[in-house]
Amino acid sequence: MAQKIARARWFFDRTSWVPTVEELNFALSSIHPEERDRVMKYVFYKDAIATLSGRLMIRKFLAEATGLPWADIAVGRDENEKPIFPSDISLQFNVSHQGKYTIFAGESSGAKVGVDIMEIKYTGGKPLKEFFRLMSRQFSKQEWEKIHENSLPTRQERTFYRLWSLKESYIKATGVGMKVPLKDIDFRINSPLKSVAEFVEDTELFLEGEKQENWKFQEVLIDENYGACVAIHCQSEELKNYPCLPFCEVMAQDLLKFCTTALPADEKAAEDLFKKYLESEDRK
Ligand SMILES: CC(C)(COP(=O)(O)OP(=O)(O)OC[C@H]1O[C@@H](n2cnc3c(N)ncnc32)[C@H](O)[C@@H]1OP(=O)(O)O)[C@@H](O)C(=O)NCCC(=O)NCCS
């Protein structure tokens, strides 16, 4: 199987798409049955589209990187449910979704990749102090010091969610899920986040007190309220010059043009999903 050098950083904004039933039908019949079942289990349109757009991004990346026909691309899941490409060629990728965004990072370099997107402000109902108290065991002493470095609650929330996203990106690159206590994944932030689309790359990871030289974290704002973090794991020599790739917006049409029907159409599923769209906030 041919493999091209492939790197991708994409984001999809769900609210940029006003779908038709036909488009939903086409998209749903372009993914495999178990993927479609997963999409259709969601009660809300926003959650269904988050998963559907992620699946389409994965398939677009694999189709571009391998040259394989769309219908021959099999996306599997490992024992921890991480989506993988079961093949003898190394294509690493990961998806994250929150709010209106789905983001994707893919690499053919052999490096492990994890990605996370997070709204960097507190939207819970409890007072912030109480929320921090409940989360106290998830962060290390140094991380809490960093969160409280600035006395402004808005700055504290930003640092809190930035650290959370760093931890998630690491967990997602390793694929192990919640097997490692979050507190033991200990980050040292050295620079504030920059303006939208400008990367910060000097955050360090410590495990059991030891700085991890084989990890790099590329952090960037997708917009003023959403931060993305890409965790990369490879040999430390390669990491020194590991370039940041800007996140590009992909539109629904970019995803759909790659699709070819892999499944018989399921008009009922498309109509159900369209109904969820009509009832959603996006439509109102
Ligand atoms: C796997 C896990 C990391 C996903 O994170 P999440 O923040 O819930 O969700 P995201 O939107 O970032 O990622 C979801 C996507 O990750 C991928 N994914 C699923 N399992 C995965 C795994 N084990 N490893 C990596 N990626 C995984 C899938 O593509 C999934 O999308 P899908 O459900 O549409 O198929 C999550 O299940 C988990 O264990 N989270 C930790 C929860 C927590 O308490 N974190 C606090 C940090 S301070």
The ligand as an ORCA input file, in Angstrom:
! r2SCAN-3c Opt
* xyz 0 1
  C     -10.847      8.960     26.101
  C     -11.136     10.262     26.720
  C      -9.760     10.855     27.087
  C     -11.906     11.182     25.760
  O     -11.873     12.485     26.173
  P     -13.113     13.469     26.200
  O     -12.586     14.756     26.702
  O     -14.252     12.847     26.897
  O     -13.578     13.639     24.709
  P     -12.893     14.242     23.418
  O     -13.939     14.946     22.673
  O     -11.621     14.986     23.684
  O     -12.479     12.922     22.624
  C     -13.421     12.024     22.177
  C     -12.804     11.262     21.028
  O     -11.560     10.676     21.435
  C     -11.378      9.447     20.730
  N     -11.139      8.417     21.748
  C     -12.000      7.530     22.303
  N     -11.327      6.752     23.178
  C     -10.048      7.163     23.183
  C      -8.875      6.732     23.870
  N      -8.871      5.725     24.736
  N      -7.721      7.390     23.611
  C      -7.681      8.401     22.734
  N      -8.750      8.833     22.048
  C      -9.911      8.230     22.273
  C     -12.635      9.206     19.912
  O     -12.386      9.658     18.595
  C     -13.647     10.102     20.575
  O     -14.609     10.583     19.672
  P     -15.966      9.755     19.411
  O     -16.535      9.439     20.733
  O     -16.798     10.714     18.632
  O     -15.562      8.560     18.648
  C     -12.072     10.108     27.952
  O     -12.924      9.038     27.782
  C     -11.369     10.074     29.256
  O     -10.964      9.065     29.784
  N     -11.283     11.297     29.767
  C     -10.756     11.656     30.974
  C     -11.866     12.299     31.774
  C     -11.400     13.236     32.822
  O     -11.836     13.195     33.939
  N     -10.506     14.174     32.517
  C     -10.136     15.191     33.424
  C      -8.786     15.760     33.011
  S      -8.225     16.892     34.267
*
